[in-house]
Amino acid sequence: MIPALDTFRRVVIKVGSALLVDRARGRLRHAWLAALAEDIADLHARGVDVLVVSSGSIALGRTVLGLPPGALRLEESQGAASVGQIALARHWAEALGHHGIVAGQILVTPQDTEERRRYLNARSTVQKLLELRAVPVVNENDTVATAEIRYGDNDRLAARVATMIDADVLVLFSDIDGLYTAPPNADPTAQHLPLVERITPEIEAMAGGPASELSRGGMRTKVEAAKIAVAGGTHLVIADGRAKNPLKAVQDGARCTWFLSGSTPNAARKTWIAGSLEPRGSLTIDAGAAKALAGGASLLPVGVRAVEGNFSRGDAVLIRDAEGRAIGRGLVGYDSGEAALIIGHPSARIPDLLNYPGRAWMVHRDDLAMF
C-alpha cells in the first residue's frame, strides 16, 4: 500500500540543481522556489519537521564567476561553490522567510555523517533546529570537498542525512516521475513502477546514468540513495519536481515511485546500535536508573555507579545493572574520563565538574537499545 505523504512527522526534501537553476541562463527559478516554499510552509504549519537538501551552489556560482559551460576542474567547482553557497542560502532564507519560517544553513562533508563524533554533532545541530521550528537547508560543502572524498551527488547525501535524523520519508525531486523498467528516453516500452517494496538486483539494473550537465546524479544514484534510506527505516519517493507546487502534487497523488522500508527509523537505529557496533566500554547503573531506562528514559549521570573501558563520545558502551548483567547498549555522550568525573552527580552539577555546560544525559534514549 502506498502511504500518504501528509501522514509523516519528519520529511526530508531533496532539490537538484537542474530544478532549481535555469540551465540556459544560470539563474535561480524564483517562481518555482516560491511555490515549493509554499508547499513546505503548509507541511510546517501542520507541525511536520521539514529539512531540505539543496543542490545549486556550483550552478549559481559558475554564472556569477563567468565560468564556461562544461565540466569544471576541482578548484573551479570549489570556487563556484563558495560564491554560490552565499546566494543559495539567501534565496532559501527569503523564500521560507516569506512564510515566517527561519532557515538554517548546514554544510556537510562525508565525515560528518560517517565519523561517529561528527555524526553526533551534526545530528544534534539538526535536532535542535527542528526543535526550534526552523527548516535546516543542507548542502555538501563543495568548497572543501575533494574528488576522492566527496559524496559525488546530493541524492546519497540526502539519504545519509535522512537516516541520521530519523526521517520518516525522503522525497527526491527529479526531472522524471519515478523509476521505469528501463530508461524511458531510450526505450518507449518502459513501464513505470509506482511501488518498490524490495530493492533487488533487477531493480538496480533498471537505472541509467547521470541525467544532465548541472546534475551529478541520475536514476542510478537515486536507487543507491533508496538502498541507504530504506536500510535506515526511511521511506523514499522519487517524484517529478518540475511542476509548480511539486510537494502538493505528490500529496495529491501525482505519479511517482515509492521505495518502502520494512522498518521505522527508530527501530532501524536501535537494531544498528544493538547489533552492529562493538562496545568500547561499559556503564554500571543502579536499580533506579535501570527502572527508568525500562520506562523509556535517558540514562543520566546520577544513576551511573561505575565506568569501565577507554571510550570516546559517540562510542557504543554496554549498560550493566547492579548485578553486572548487560541490559542494553548505547552511544555514550561523554569520553570515559569525563564520564568518570560526573557519575553519581545530578545533571545540574555537570558545568561545575567539567567547566563547560555539557549534556544532561550520559546516554540519550534515542541512542539506547535495551535487551
Helices and strands as residue ranges (DSSP letters): G 5-7, E 10-15, H 17-20, E 21-22, E 27-28, H 30-45, E 49-54, H 57-64, H 74-97, E 103-108, H 110-114, H 116-131, E 135-140, H 154-164, E 169-174, E 179-180, E 192-193, E 195-196, H 201-205, H 219-231, E 235-240, H 246-251, E 256-259, H 265-275, E 281-285, H 287-294, G 301-303, E 304-309, E 316-320, E 326-331, H 336-342, G 347-349, H 350-354, G 365-367, E 368-370
